[in-house]
Amino acid sequence: MSHKRKADLPVGDEADLMEVTPLGAGSEVGRSCHVLKYKGKTVLLDCGIHPGQSGISGLPFFDEVDPATIDVVLITHFHLDHAAGLPYFTERTSFKGRIFMTHPTKAIFKWLLSDYVKVSNVGSNEMLYDETQLAACYDKIEAVDYHQEMNVDGIKFTGYNAGHVLGAAMFLIEIAGIKILYTGDYSREEDRHLMAAEKPSNVQTDVLICESTYGVQSHEPRIDRERRFTSTVHDIVQRGGRCLLPVFALGQAQELLLMLDEYWAAHPELESIPVYYASSLAKKCMTVYQTYINMMNSKIRKQFAVSNPFVFKHISHLKNMDMFDDTGPCVMMASPGMLQNGLSRELFERWCTDKKNGLLITGYCVENTLAKDVMNEPEEIQTMNGQKLKLRMSVDYISFSAHVDYTQNSAFIDEVKAPYVILVHGETNAMGRLKSALLSKYHEKDEVIHIYTPRNTETVKLYFRGEKLARTIGQMAASFPEKDNLVSGVLVVKDFQYTIMDTSDLEEYAGLQTTSVVQRQIVPYHASFGLLKYHLRQMFGKLQELERDVNKLETVSIFDTVDVKEHNVNHVMLEWTGNSVNDMVADSVLAVILNIESSPASVKLTKSDHTHSHTHGQPHSHASSSKDKGGDEGLALVDRHPADEFQDLVMFFESQFGGENVSQNEKTRTIEITMDGVHATIDCVHFTVQCEADALRHRAQNVLERAVRTCME
């Protein structure tokens, strides 16, 4: 089971770390709820309650996660241990994400949870949610079909038939190219009405999150189980007893109903013995079964073409116990399946003291439930009101639980070929034995597989170092890129897919529109605009003087990209269309403006001689420089010290090339420039430039010439 992506490498990027944390069903059966985190996305897989606990103690460990960070909730099927915590999570936490389940699951979900709210044996202040909150939760659920591909902000998922119960789905989730398959509860055995679970075809799964309910146990052949089941029921009613079958309201119950109806039809001597299905949901939910008949196996579909197989001839529905005449032998199917409360518990307490009666448990029983305790056949049991009763009725266990056994589970793991397997939904010992058996099996085959059995709130961390590939589309895909050729375009990242395209293709292929941003910046400036033009010419060469506005204010353009305008007496305004090149020019213009008043080339605007006193107290006169230099508006230059002149040259180069790219040596009066690994040396004594790259040498020479004219003339 070698695989191209490694999950056990040192973590280089935290975004490449996948985390799977059970909040429930970690080394236990019940309250299935798992958090999957990867690439900044978070998915909650199932949201159930624990059937062996009541109130808030039966919820998953929601305090281990911030509900507001959950993007998507996926519910695999309608059983309480996978779905009954959802209304609490959506209505009483900060969750704002989206919820998905299949159409049959959504149809049954509301009725099943409404019944759960009514029969919960807790006080009103301990109720997890009420009918109003349940209805609000229901309205937020989105239904999907099998094989329907969904994409929610980069989280791709597809539901596949999982067997188990009507509408049960296993979900294949893909985030950034990594595929995770979550089985939920699944069955690989076709029964009387449901198809076996399917494996996603043509998919290489990276991580398999798989149930391990039965560990290394193997079910006996189905035909033998059916024979034992019908004969046990027959024996109990034949001796005049009442046969109690505690079942989940939906799922396993429909399978047993089909079995009993067929058996009663084949045994006329049993016609006088009634078979009851006591469930307020029975008739409601049967309409769902009839609606989604096409999601069942071929046998049921063929039978449905002739007559409705879910209209039973030998079974009566009981809406309430007032309709039940408790005299003589009968068969009673009642929920819940683990005798924790409700009608099945009431009937068990009524019938358990009579040895003619019998209890037949047909499903998996969780620890700390009465059904699990009764399987050990104690001498007495405790009623819900605390009384002790003798247990004299017979107790039998024949599993029709629609979960995979070891044979089916290990075969499925073989087929999926995921290098990383996370076992959930199993008691600690069962999971441990399954892990050992699987590791031994793959060791003998000399194949590598990583198996994890996390406890609740224990995080499994897997590191996937995937390659980032970008594809070109549109105009850029017209020619195949050659090796070492530079590709220039816009990199668009969407749903972890990288695409390079031309800006003209952005709207068509990425749904993006381009626009121009005109930037304006007002800068304090206290000298004349003529002085500003002088400095800009020294730095950038020729300026384009634009037409004055209505207020007779001047505007000049640099490189036809940045306009510098008179704004008012003490400010100028820069205006340019924003892009990387124009922004760089604007930065250079801004640097020139901010340095004018402190620049060594700063001038005083004067047109007359002046006098002032020197240190010896003798006045003397200076002539206006306009007479000597012929500069703009009369420019008088200031005497400079060589060290100051060198620092001014350094300042010019820093403003042009960036301070981080310029270094200086005051001793040798040289300046070093480093751009993209290319070096240039400027000799500020002889005013020469040494550089192997022609482009950088010419650019540095031009800057040097302008700087010398500005600083040293």
N, C-alpha and C positions, 0 to 999 in steps of 0.2 A: 504493500500500500504506500509506496513512495509517492511523493507529491512535489510539484515544482515550487510551491510556496512554503516557506518555513515559518513555523509559529513559535520556535524556541530560540530565536536569535536575540542578541542584545537589542534593546529598544532604542532606536535612533530618533523616532518621531512619535510622540504620545498619541497622535491621531491615527497611527497604524496599529494601535493596541486595541484588541477586541476584548470586551468584558461581558461575561455571562454570570448573572447572580440570581440564584433561586431565592425568592421571597416567601415561597411555599413549595411543598413537594420536593424539597431537597432532603434526601434520606428519610422521606416519609411519603405516605399516600394521603392526599387531601390538600385542599387550598392551593392548587396548581397556580403558580404565578412566577414568571421569570423575566428578568430585565436583561435586554441585549443592548449593548452600547458599542458603537463603532463609527469612526469618522465624524464625530459630533452628532450622530443620530441615535435616538433611543427608542426601542420598541419594547412594549410590554406583551408578553406571551401568556394569555389566559389570566383570569382574575377570579379565583374561586374561594370557597370557604372550607373549613375543616369540619367534616361531618361528626367528628367525635367531640367537638367543643361548641360552645354557644356564645352568642353575643360577640363583642369585639375581640375576644381571645381566639375566635375561630378565623379571623382575617389573616391574610398574608402580612409580612412585616413591612408595611408601607412606610414606616418611619426611616427605612434604609434608603429611600429614594425621594427625590424632589418631584412630586407629580407634575409640576409645571414644565419639567424638562422632557416628559414623555411625548413623543411625536405621534405614535400610532399604537393602538391596542388591537391585538388579534385574538379572537375567541374561537377555539377549535370546535366546541360543541356545547350543548345546553345543560349538561349535568351540573349540579350545584357546586361540586368541588372544582369546577373549571369556570363557572360563570356567575355564581351568586354574589361575589364580592364586587361586581362591576358597578351597580348603582351607588354603593358607598363611595367607590373611588371617583366616580364622575360627579357626584352631587355634594360630597362632603370633603373634598380636597381641592387643590388648586389646578387640577388637571384641565387642560384646554385643547387636547389633541383630538384625533379622529379614531373612531371605533369601527371595526369590520368583523363580520361573521357571514356565514352562508344564509340564504333565504330561509330554509327550513329551521335553522338554528334561531334566527330572529323571530320566526313565527311562533315557535314553542317557548322561547325565552321568557316572554312577558307572562304567559299563563303559569308557567312553572314557578317563576319567582314570586308571582302574586300568591300562589298557593303556599309557598315557603313562608311568606310574611304572615299569613293567616295562622299557620300551624306552629310557628316558632314558639317554643315554651319559655319565653323570657318576658320580663316586664317591659312596659312601654318605654321607659327611660333607657333600656338596654337594647332596644331595637336598632338594627343597623341602618334601616331606612324605612320609609312608609310608602304607601301606594302612590302618593304624589311624586315622590322622588324617583320611584321606579318608572313612572310614566315619562318623567323628564329625561331619564337615562335612555329609555327606549327610543325616544324621538331623535337621539343623537347617533343611533346605530345606523351604519350603512351596510347594505346587503350586497354580497358578491356571489358569483357563480363559480363552480369548479372550472379551473383552467383559464379564468379571467385574469389577465395580467393588469396589475395596478401599480401606479407610481405616485408616491406621495413625497414630494420634495427630495427625491433621490433615494427613497426607500422603495425598492421594487419587491412585490410579493405576488404569489400565485397560490391559490388553494387547490388541493388535490383530495380525492376521495380517500377517507381514512377508515371506512368500515365503521365499526364500533356502534354508532347509532345513526339514525337518519340525519343527514346534513353534516356529520362530523368531517372535519377537514384537517389535513396536515398542511402546513404552510412552508413554501420555499421562499426564503427572503434573500434578496441580493442588495448589498450595499458596497459601492465602489468596487464591483467585480467579484467580491467575496460572497459565496453562497452558503446559506445556513438553512438546514431543513429541520423544522420542529414538528415531530410526529403527533404531539398531544397523545390522547388515548387512541390506539389503532388496533385493528384486527386483520389478520391476513387469511382468515378463514371465511368463506362464503357460507352464510347460514340460510334460514328459510326465506328471508326477505331482503337482506343486504348483501351488496357485493363486497369482495375482499378489498383491502386497502391497495392502492396503486403506488408504484414507485415513479417519481418524475423521470421521464425518458430523456435521453440525450443531454443529461446534465451532470457535470462534475461537481459534486457537493464538497465543500471544504470543511464544514462543521455539521455534525448530526447531533441534535438534542433529542434524546430517545427515551421513551418510557421503559421502566424495568420492573413493572408491577409483580410479575411472577418469578423474577430471578431466573433460577436454573430449573424451575419446575416445567414439566411437560404435561399438557392436557391428554386425557385418555381419548381415544377416537370418538368422534361426535356421535356416531350411531350407537356406541355403547353407553354414552352418557344419556342419550334420549331414552334408551331402553330402561336404564336404571331409574331415570326420573319418572317415567310413566308408571312403571311397576311399583315404585315407592308410593306414589299418589294413590294408585289403585289399592294397595294394601291398607293404607290408612283409612280410606272411606269404606272399604269392605268390612273392616272391623268396627264400623260404626263411629269412627272418629272424624274430627274436623281437621282438614289439612290447611295449614297456614303457609302461604308463600309470600314472604316479604320481598318486595321488588321496588326498584326505582319506577316512578310513575310512567316513564317513557324510556324506550330503548329495549332493554332486556325483557320488559313486560310483554311487548308485542310478539317477540319470538316465542315466549312461553304460551301466550294465548293461541297462536297458530298451532303449536304442538298439541295443546290440550283439546282444542276444537277438533283437530284431526283424530285424536285418540278416542274421544267420546263418540265421534261419528262411526268409528270402527268397532265400538263395544256397546251394542244396544242395551246391555244389562245395566249400564251406568246412567242411562237417560233420566232416571228418577232422581239422581243425585245432582244437585245444582252446583254450577261453577260460577263464582262471583268475581267480578273485577271491581273492587271498591276504590274508585277514584273520581273526584269531582272534575278532574281534567280529562277523563277518558274520552268522552264524546267530542269535546272541543278539539283535542289533539288528534283524534282519529281523522278529522277532516283534513288536517295537515298531511297526514300519511297518505290519504287518498289524493290530495292535490299534487304531491310530489312522487307519485308512483313511478315516474320515469327515472328517478334517482335510485330505484331499487333494482334487484337482480332480474334476470330474464324470466325466471320461474314465476315470480309474482306478476310481472308485466303480462305474461301469457295468460295467467289465471284471471287477471283483471279484465282482459278482453272478453271473458265469458261472464264472470260475476265478480263482485267486489270481495276480495279475500279478507278484508277487515270488517265485514259484516258477519259476525259469528252467530252460528245457529245454536250452539250449546252453552253460550256464556252470557250472563246477565250483568249489566252495569248497575252498580249501587252508587247513587249520589250521596246518600247519608245512611247512617245506621238505623234510622227509623223504619226504613224499608226492609230491614233484615230480620227474618224469622229464625232465631238461633235455636232451632230444634233439629236434631238428627245430623247425619253426616253431610259434609259439604266441602268444597274446595274454595278457599278465599285468597285471592291475590290482593295485597294491600301495600301501600307505601307508608313510610320510607323503607328502603331495602336493608338498613342496618339497625332497625328497631329503636332508633334513638328517640322517637316521639311519634305523634300522630296515630292513625288508625291501626297500623300494624302493631304498634306497641300496646295499644288498648286491648286488641284481640289476643295478643300473646299473654298478657297478664290474666285475661279472663279464662284462657284455655290451658295454661301451662300445668295446672295441677291434676289434669285428667290424663291417665296413661293411654287412653284410647286415641287421644289427639296426637297430631304430629306436626313438627316444624321442619320445613324443607328450605334450606338456605341455598340460593342458586347464584349468588354473586359474590364478588370480592368484599371482604369485611375489613374495615380499618381498625387499628388498635384503639382501645378505649371506647369502643361501642358495645352495646349489649349483644348484638349478633356475634361479635368476635368472642365475647366472654362465654356465651351460651354454647359455642362450638366445642368448648372444653367440658361440657356437660356437668356443671356444678350441681350440688344437691339442692340449692335454693337460689333464688334471684331476688333482687330488690326492685320494688315497684317505683313508679315515679313519685308517689307520695311517701316513700320511705319504708313501706311495709315489706316483710319477708314472706316469700311464697315458695312452696316446694316445687321443684321442677321434675314433673313426672312424665310429661309428654316426650315422645321420641324426637330426636334431633338428627337430621341428616344433612350432609353438605354435598351437593352436586353442582359443580361450577359451569354456568353458561355465561360467565363474564366475558364480554367481547374484548378481551385484551389478548395480546400475543403471549404465547408461552416461550420457553427458551428456544425451541426448535425454530419457530417462526421468526422470533426476534433476531437471533444470530444469522439466519438466512437473509433477512432484510438488511442487516448491517453489512453482510458480505456483498449484497447487490449494490448498495449505495456507494461503498468504497470510499467513505469519508476518512481522511487520516486522523481526524479529531472527533471523538465521540464523548458526549456528556450525558451521563445517565441520570434521570430524574424519575419522580413518581414511583418510588419503591422504598420499602423499609430498608434500614441500614444493612441488615444481614443479607437480605435478598440481593441488594445492589452489590455488596461486596463479593458474594459468590459469583454473580454474573460477570463482574469485572475480572475476577480470577480465571473463570472459564474461558472468557474471550481472549485474554492475554495468553493463556496456554495454547489455545487454538492457533493464534496467529504466530506465536513463537515456533510452533511445530512447522508451520508453513513458511517460516523465515520471512515474514512480512511485518512491517513496522506499523503499529497503530498506537495512538495516545488516547487513553480512556480516563475520564474524570468522574468522580462521584461526590460532588460538592454537597455540603450540608446547607441548611437555610442560612442566608446572608453571607455565605462563603463564595468569593468571586473566583471564577476561572478566567485567567488572563492568557490570551493568545496573540502573538505578534505576527502580523502578515506584512511582509515587505514587498509590496507589489510594484511593478514597473509602471511608470507614468508615460503613456504614449499619447501623442497628439496627431490627429489626422487633418489634412487640408481638404477643404471643400470649396465649391464655387469656382471663381476665377483662378484661385491658387492651385486648384486640382487639375487645371488644364494641361500642365506639363509635370512630368515626374521629377522631383528634386534630385539633383545629383550630389554626390558625396562632396563634403567640404564647402558646398555652396550655401551662402547665407539666405535664410528664409525670413522674410519680413511680412508681418501681418498682425492682426489682433487675435490674441489668445482668449478664447471664450471657454469658461468652465461652467458646466451645467450638469447637475446630477452625477458628479464625479467623472464626467466625460470631457476630454480636452479636445478642442477644435481650433484650428488656425484658419482665419479667413480674411479676405480683403474688406476694408471698411465699407465698400459699396455693397457687400453681400450681407452685412449685419442684419438688416431688416428682414430679408428673405429667409435666412437660415437660422437666425438667433432671435428674431422678433425684437431686435434692438434698433433704435433710431439714433443717428448721429446729429449733433448740434454744435454750434460754435458758441463759445463763452467769451464775451468781451469784458476784459478786466480793466478797471480804472483804479489808480492809486494817487492820492493827493499827498504831496511831499512838502514840508516846510522849506522855504528858500527865501533868503533875505537880500540877495545881490541882484544885479541887473540881468535881464534876459540875454543881453548881448554877451555878458561874461559867460553865461551858461552855454551859449552857442559856440563861443571860443573853445571851451573845454570839450564840448561834444565833438567839434571838428578835430581837435588834437587826438581824441581817442578813436573816433569812428570814420574820420575822413569827411567826405562831402555830405552835407545835409540837404534835404529837400524841404524848402520853405513853402508851406501851404498858405492858402488864402486866409487872410485874417477874418475873424468872425464879426458879428454885428457890433460887438463891443470893442472892435479894433485890437483885439488881443492876438498875439503872435502864436503860431504853431509850426513846429519843425518835425520832420519824419526821419527816423534813423533806419536805414536798410529797408524802407517801405514796410516796416513791421511795427515799430513803436513810435507813437506820436507823443511829443512833449508840448504841452500847451501852457500858456500863461493862465493862471486860475484867478489869482488876485494879487495884491501887493506882496504878500508874504508866502505865497504857495504857488507851486506848479503842479500840473496833473499829467500823469502818464496814462496812456490808453493803448491797449494792444489786444489782439485776438489770441486767446490762450492756447498754447501748445508747447511742447518741450523746447523747441528752438526759440520761439518768440519769448518764452519765459526767461530763457538764458540771456537774451539780448536786453530784456527789461531789467533784469538783475544788474547787468553791467551799467546800464544808463543810471539806475538808481544809485549804484556805488559812486559814479562820477559826480552826481548831484550832491550827495551827502558829504563828499570830500572837497567840494569847491572852496568853501570858506576857510578850510584849514590847509588847503593845498599850497605847496611852495610856489606854484604859479599864480597864486591869487594876486589880484591887482587892485589898485585904487583908481577909481575913475576920476581923473583930474585933467584940467586943461590949462593950469597956471603954475608958475614957479611957486616954491614955498620955502619958508625958512624954519629952522628949529635949532635948538641948542645942543651941542655935543658935550661930552664930559668935561672938556677944557673950558667950556663956557663960551666958546666963540661961535657965533652963528654963521651959517653958510647956506647957500641955496642949491637946490636940485632942479634941473630942468624937467619939464614934463616928458615922459618917455615917448609920448606921441610924436615928438619932434625927431626922436632918434630912431624909433622902431617902426613907426607908421602902423601901429596895431589898431584893433577895433576900439573906437570910442576913447582913445587915449589910454594906453596900457602902461603902467609903471611897474617894472619888475623889482623883486626884492632880492638882495644879496643872499647867497646860500653858502653854508659850510659843506665841504666834501662829504663828511659823514652823514649830514642831513640829506644831501642829494642822493646818496646811496639808499637810504631808508625810503626816500620817496619813490625811487625806482622799484624797490621791493614791493611797496604798496601797490604800484601800478600793475605789476605782474600778478600779485595776489588777487586784485580785483578782476583781472582778465582770466586767470587760470584756476582760481580758487585757492584759499589759504592752505588747504590740506595737501595741495599738489606742489607747493613752492617752499623751498628751504634756502637759507642764506649763509654765507661765510663772510663775516665782516672783515676778517683779517686779510683775506685775498680779494675781497670785494667782488665775489662771484655769487650768482644766483643759480640754483638747481631747480629744474622743472621736471616732474615725472607725470606723464599722462599715459594711461593704459600700458604701463610697462616700458614706455619709451622715455629716454632721458635726454635733456638738453641743458647745456651749461652756458650761462651768459656772463661774459667778462665785462664788468662795469668800469674797468680802467681803460681798456682799449676798444670797448663797445663792439665786441664780436660775439657771435653765437656758434657753438659747436654742437652738432646733432647729426646722427646718422639718418634720421627720417626727414626727408625733404619737407613734408607737410608741416611738421612741428617746427623745423628750423625756419621756414619762411614766415610762419605765424609769429614766432618769437622775435624774429628780426624786425617785422613790422611793428610789433608792440614796442620793442626797444627804441626804434626810431621816433615813434610818437612820444614815448615817455621822455626821451632826451630833449626833444623840442619843447615839451611842456615844463620839465623840471629844471633844465640846465641852461636854456637860452638866456 
